[in-house]
Amino acid sequence: MKKLSVKLGQLQTNDKAEQVIHTLMDMWHSQISFEESTDRRIQLLHFINFYNTVNPHKGLNNVTPYEILTA
C-alpha cells in the first residue's frame, strides 16, 4: 500500500477527512453507548483495530488494510 500525501487546504484533504468522520459516526459512535470519556477512548481503539484488521474493505478487493500491509 502506497502512502499518499495531499497539501493542506486542498479539496481532496477535506474529502478524505469527511469520509473518515462519516465512517466513524456510522460504524462506531452512533452504535455504542459510552459511560464516560475514558470508555469512549477505549472503544475507539477497539473500533480502529476492528476496522483495520477484521473488516474487509471494498476498495481493497475485500481484504483488510492489515492483510495488504502484511502481504
Phi, psi and omega in degrees: 000130182267133177282128179251143177238142174232154181284141177297145180089355178270153183302322181299322180298313181295319179299317180294317179297317179293326178294319177297314180298317179299316179297315178300317181292317182289315188267341187232292191299318182280353183261347189233142172265138182246136179279322180201175186295326178294323176297319179298318179297317179296315180296325177296317178297321176297317180296316180299319177298313178301312185298324184267340185240342184243317186282114177292146181250129179300320181291349178247030180058042176061036169238168181271158175302325178298319179297323178294315183291331183263359181283000000 
